[in-house]
Amino acid sequence: MSLSDAKLRAILGKPYQGKPELSDRDGLGVRITPQGTITWQWRFRWQGKPCRLSVGRYPDLKVAEARQLIPEIRNVLSNGTDPRLYWKHRTTQEGMPTLKDICEAFLELRAPGLKPGTVAIYRSAFNAYLFNAFPGKPVERITMSEWIDFFDSIAKTSRVTAGAMLKHVKAICNWAIRRQMISNLDVLQLRVSDVGSPSKVGDRVLTFPECHKILAELDKSRATTTVINSIKACLYSGARISELLKSKRADFDLESMVWTVPAQNSKTNLPVRRPITEDLLAILQQQWSLYQSEWSFPAPNEHRKPLGVASVNKLVREIRARMDIPHWRLHDFRRTLSTRLSEVGVLPHVTEKMLGHVLGGVMAVYNKHDWLDEQRTAYDRWTLLLTPAC
């Protein structure tokens, strides 16, 4: 039976020997002590377990007022937020989340739906800049001038980093607002140009003599074979280094000579199929003969794990320092493959497939063809171009 103010007034502040809990509706009810103290509570299930949330006392909160709270709290639950956490933030300033609180909540609740590499980027940025910013201060109490000072301090070292941190802050704050953890913030009005600079789009395209020099330096290197081979495979295939390092033997079908990058290893969240060229096959066969591992490029000292990108970047820095050519990085290999093959007549849709890109417009929706034969021909052309003239 639903509760009424008249019924609760008759109980309030008097010795009480009835049921300790009385139900109203929609999970709302009251808990009554033997002394007649009445507390509103809402019953719900969180992660499969029965829970209850105290939302106030009677008569501070009348029956109609208590009922009006339930849709708000139920909506929070349906959005995947623990109502107890939300209520604490809503009712006490001490419980209002700090920037670190919402960063941690983001990593806990959002991370399972993201790729490990993306989570690692967020975690690194949070550790370096956000976890220790504005310690103990509720994020809703941070003024615009404080935000600007914060980003300006980062911009003194790097305007690009300041812009990147603003993007991170806006992403997690918008997420927290949608989850009803916080209300709207002034910082969301800022643009990257207000506090820093956008990251630069690379434009470095290697010449073939430069590619030949890089391969020669790799051959002279005394680094671990798997690190050297991963860089060579990156140049020969035009694949992302992450796709290579996460590749397993099972991804390479030597019968059809096709390498399939699983969706979980692809930046586009779609499988990528490429032909296995002779150069790539030679590298893979050497790797498989040297390392008894499911990974094609295992860590040298722990074959049960894939090689880390830090080891690859370390070798890139070492050989780059010995070379008399302009600055380059691994990602430039992809731009070089696309540009140089276009120069010799390879069609754009073929090079896009070689790079693992999603085709634009209507083609992305209706055309699922991978052009493997055309890719194979283009890779043969690429191999010839990478071979130094005798």
N, C-alpha and C positions, 0 to 999 in steps of 0.2 A: 504494500500500500504506500502511496506517495506521502511524503512528509509535508507538514504545514507549519507556518510560524506559530500558530496557536498551540500545536502539539509540542513543539520544542520549547516554547515559553513555559509550558506547564512542567517541564522537566528541569529546565535551566536552574542551576545553583541549589538544587534540593537533593537530599539523600535519594539515591536511585538503586533499585535492586532488579530492574528488568534486564532485557537483552542488552549486552554491551554494544551491539551494533544494530542499527536500523537502516534499512535500504530505502532509497527514494526511487530513482529511475536512471537508466543509461549508465549504470555502474556507479552512480553517486550514492553516498550514504553518509551516516554520521557514526562516530564512536563516542560512547558516553561513559564517563568514569563514575564510580560510586558516589562521588561528591557532586555529580550533576554538571561536570564540564563537558561541553559538546564540541567536537571537532569534525569538520567536514573532511571526507576522504573519497577518493575516486579509485576504483579497482580497474586494473588493466593487466595485460600480459606483455612482458618484455623478454624477448629472446626465449619464448616458450615457457617462461616461469611467471606465476601469479605475483603481482606487485600491487602496492597501494600508494597513493600520493595524498598527503595532507595539504589542503588548499586554504585553510583558514578556520576560524572558530565562530561559533554562533554565540552572541547575536551580531558580532562585527560583520559577519557575512550572512545576510538573510537568505531564505530559501530561493527566491527568484534570482538573486545575484549569484548564488552558487551554481544554479542550473545554467546560467548564461556563460559560465566559464568552461563548461564541458565541451562544446564544439571547438573552442580554441585549442584545448589540450588534446582532444582526439585528433585534430588536424596535425598537431605536432607529432603524435605517435604514428600517424599514417605516412608521414614524411621520413620516418626512420630515425627520429630523435627520441632519446629517453625523456619522457615527460618530467621525471624528477630533476634531471639536469636543467631542462628548460625552465621549470618553475623556480629553481634556485636562482638562475640568472635573471628571471623576470622580477622577483620580489626583493632581492637584496643587492645592493651595490657591491658588497664584498664578493658575492657570487657571480657578478657579471664577468664574462670571459675576457681574458687578456688576449693580445695578439698571439702569444705562445699557445694559449688554450685552443684557439680556433685552428691554428696550424696543426696541433697535435690531433684534434678531432678530425680535421681534413685527412690527415695521413691514416688515421685509424679506420674511418668510414668510407673514404673515397678510394683509397689505395687498392683494395681488392678488385676494382673495376678498371684499373690502369695497368699499363705494362710495367714490368720491373724497372726498365731503364727510365721511364718517365717518373716513377716514384723516387728513384735514386736522385734525379735532377732536383725534384722538389725538396727532398730531405737535405741535400747538400746546400741548397739555397737557404732553407729555413735555419739550418745549423749555423751557417756563416753570417747571416744578416738579421733574421727575424725573431728567432727564439729569445735572444737577449735584448731586443729592442723594447723600450718602454716597460721595463720590468715592474710587474705588479699593478700596472695601470689598466683599468678596463678599456678595451679598444674603442668603446663608444664615447669615452671621455678624452680621447686624443684629439687635440685641436688641429685645424688645418695648418697653422703655423708650425706646430710640432712635426707634422708629417713632412712639410716642406724642408724643415731643418734636417730631418732624418735622411731624406733623399739627397739633399745638397751635400751632406757629409760623404755619402757614397760617391756622388758625382765628382768630388775632388780627386778621387782615384780613377774612376771610370764612369763616364756619362752613359755608356752602353749598359754597364751593370746596374746603374741607377734606374734606367728605363726598364730593364728586365725585372728588377725587384718591384717596381710599381705594377707591372703586369701580374706578378705573383700575388701581391697584396690584393689587387682588385679581384683576381680569380677566387681567392679563398674567402674574401669578405662577401662577395656576391653569393658564393655557395652557402656561407653561414646565414646570410639574410634569407635565402630561399628555404633554409632549414629552420628559420625562425629562432635562431640562436642569438641574433643581434638585430638591431634596427638599421636604417639607412645611415651611411657614413659620409662625411665630407670628402674623404680621400678619393671616393669614387668619381668625383668631379675632375680630378687631375688627369692630364694627358701625358704621354711619354715625353712630348716636346716641352712640357712645363718643367720637367725635372731632369731630363737626360736626353739621350739619343737612341733611336732604334738601332738594332743590330744591323750591321752592314751585310748586304748580299754579296757573296763572293763573285769575283769576275776573272780569277786567275785561270788561264788555259795554258797548259804546258805545250811546249813544242816537242816534236819527236826526238830531237837530239837531247833535250832535257830528260825525257822518259828513258832514253838509252843510258844516260848518266846515272839515273836513279837505280836502274836495274844493275848496272855495273857496281855501284856502291854496295848494293845489297849482296851481290856475289862476293865482294871483298870483306863483308862484315863477319865478325866472329861471334855474332849474337846467336841465340838459340835458333835452331832450324825452324821450329814452328812459328816463331815471330817473323822471321824473314819470309817464310812462305805465305803467311797471312797478308803481308804487304804486297807481295807479287800477285797473289790471287785477286787482291783488291784492284790492282792495275789491269790485269788481264780480263777480269769479268765486268768491271764497272759497278760491282755490287757495293752496298753499304758495308763498312767493316763490321758492323754489328751482325749483319746477316751471315757473314762468313764465320765469325767467332762463335755464333750460336748454332752453326750447322752441325748436323750429326751424319754419320755414315748412311743412315737409313733415308736421308733426304736426297741421296744421289742414286738415281736409277741408271745403272750402267747398261741395262738392256736397251732402253730407249734413249740413253744418253741425255737425260733431262734432270736438271737440278730443280727441285721444288722447295721454295722457302715457305715454311708453314705460316699461316695467318698470324700466329702469335709472335713470330719473329719479324714480321713485316711492318714497316711504318704505316702502311695504308690499311692494316688489319685485313688484308686479303692475301691469298697465296700468290707467290711470284714464281713463274716457270721460266727457266733459261736453259739453253743447250749447254751440255758439258763439252767444252772445247778441248783440243789436244793439250794445250798448255795447262789448263786447269786440271785435267785428268792426271797429267804427270805430277803436278803438285800434290793432288789428293792421294795418289798411289804411294808417293814418298812418305806422306804423313801417316797413312794407314800402316805402312811397313815399319815405321819407326815407333809408333805409339799404339799400344793395345788399349784403345779407348773408344767409347761410343761417339765421342766428339771428334770432329775432323781436325780441329785445331785446339788440342787440350793444353792445359797449363803444364809447363815443363816438369814441375816438381809434384804435381797432383793431377794425374791423368783422369781422375773422376770429375774434374771441373773443366770448363772451357777456359781458354786463354783470356786474360783480362785486357781491356783496351789500353790500360795504363802502360803495359809492357810494349805494346805496339807503338804508342805515341812516344815513348822513351827512345826507341830505336829511330823513329822518324826524326826526332830532334838531333840525335847523334849524327846521322848521315847528312842531314840538312846543314849542320854546322861545318861539315867538311867540303861542301859543294859550293861552287862559285856561280850559282844561279839564283834568281830572285826567290823570295820566300814562297813556299808551297806547303800544302797539307793534303792529307789523304782524300778529303772530299773533292779536291781539285781533279782527281782522277776521273770522277764521274762526269764533271763538266767537260773535261778534255775529250773523253770518249764520245760524248754527244756532239760536241762541236766539230771535232776532226772527221767523224764519220759523216756528218751532214755535209761537210766540205767536199767529200768524194761521192756524194749522191745518195747516201742511205736516207730513206724517208723518215720523217719525224716520228710516226707512230711506231716504227721499228725500234728506234733508239729509246723511245719512252718505255717500251716494254723491256728493253735491255736494262734500263735503270730501275725497273720495278715501279714506275709511276702509273697512276690511274689516268686513263685517257679522259679528256674533257668532253663536256656537252653530252649530246645524245649518244655518242659512241660509248661513253662510260656505262650507260644504262643498258644498251641493246647489244653491243659488240663485245663478246667475251673471248674472242680469238686471241691467241698469244703470238701468232706469226713466228712459230718456232723455226720453220725453214728459212724465213727471211732473217731471223736473228742469227741463225747458224752461218749464213752467208756473210752477214755483217761482221760477225766475230772472226771469221776467216780473214776478212779484209783488215780488221783491227790487228790481228796477229802479225800479218805481213808488215803493217806500218810500224809495229813495235820492234821488228827485227832489224838490228843495225845493218847497214850495207857493208859488204865485205871490202 
